[in-house]
Amino acid sequence: MATANKDQQVKHVVEGVALGVLAAGVGALTSTKMALELSFNQAWRRWSPAANFPSLRGPDPGNLFWGGLHRSAGRKWAFAAWENDRRWVRPYLRDGWSLDELDECLENFADERASVNDWREFGRLYVERFEPDEKISA
């Protein structure tokens, strides 16, 4: 695979996190920027495949994630995206995928940078950082 540029890496991570959050059984997270970013940063530091996305290195990769999350609904040819209704951000599957097909969707999305299990692990690490009133089950 050719080296992905910064935008491509951020897009891939935003999609992967959406899939991982859905796999963790969470259908919505608070839309509060600080909660989204800080939780991302904490999970990102604990996730070994993060090194495979060098454009998200630095002191605040959560800010890149937050920006990508807000652009994701307008992207075409994506497996997953996020919608924002001001109070909540909600991950969802695109292009005709249903939650019943989440495993297959993850298999099609995963690559040499992060496996299906890696994205599942990140989703778990990410959602566990949120307080109970900051997330809604899928």
N, C-alpha and C positions, 0 to 999 in steps of 0.2 A: 504494500500500500504506500502510495506517495505520502510524504509528510503533509499533514493537514495544517492549514493556516489557523490563526487564532479564532476567527469567526467559525470555522468548521469544527474546531475542537470544542468551543463553547456550545455550539448547536448540538453536537453529539452528547455532551455531558447533560445539557438541559433535557434532551430526549431520554437519555438513560436514567436520569433521576426521576422523571415522570413515570417511567416504566417500573423503576424500583419502588417508588412510593405506592403505586397501585398494587404491586406484588406484596407489599407490606400490609395491604388491606386498608389503606387510607385513601379517602376520596377527596379530601380538601384540607388545606393548611391555612392558617391565618395569613392574611396578605400583608401583615406588618413587615416592612423592609428589614428592620433590625433583627427580628426573629428569624426570617428567612435566611439572611446573610450569616448571622452568628451560628445558627444551627448547621448551615452548609459548611462553614469554615471548620467547625469542630469535627464534623463527620469526615470532611476531606482530609484532615491531618491524620486521621486514623485508618484511611482506606489506602491499601498498598498500590492499587492500579493508578492512583492519582499521578504518579510519576510519569505515566504514559501520556499525559496531557500537559506538556510543558508550558503551554500558553496560559494555564491557570495557576502557575506558580506565583509566589509573591505573598505579601502580607494580607491581602483581602480577595481571595478568589471568589468569595461569596458575592461580591459586588458584580463581578462578571456574570456569575450565575443569575443573579437577580435581573440584570439587564437582558440576558438571553431568554429568561423565563417570560418577560413581558413582550418580547418580539416573537415568541414561538407560535402564537396563534396565527400569525400571518405567513408563516413559512409553508411552502408546498413540499411535497415528497418527504414527509416525516412520518415516523411510526407513532409518535406521541407529541403532545403539546400541552400547554397550560392555558386555562381561561381565568380571567380575573374579574370578579364581580364587586370589587372594592373591599369587601370584608374577607373574602376567601380567594385563594388560588386553587384551582382544581385541575389535576392532571387528567388527561383523557387520551384515548386511542384515536388515531386518524385512519383515513383511507379504508373504511369498512371493517376494521378490526373490532371485535367485541371483547369484553372482559373474559368471556369463556375461552377466548383464543390468546390470552395473555402469555402463556408459556410459549406458544408458537411465535408470537410477535417478538418476545425476548430473544428467542433462538435466531430469528432473522436479523435482529438488530445487533446482537453481540458480535464482537470481532476480536482480533488478536490483542487489542488494548485492554479489553475488559469482557469477561465471560458473562454468561447468564447469571451464574452464582455471584459474580462480582457485583453486578447491578442490583441483585436481590439484597446482598449484604449492604451496599450503600443505602438503598432505600430504608432498610431496617435501622442503620446507624443514624440516618437523617431524621426519620420520624420520631425516634426515641428521644430526641433533643427537645421536642415540643411538649408543652404542658397539655394535660387532657383537654382543656377548653380552647386549645389552639389547633385542634385537628378533629376531623370528622371521619368516621369509618366509611369505607366504600360500600 
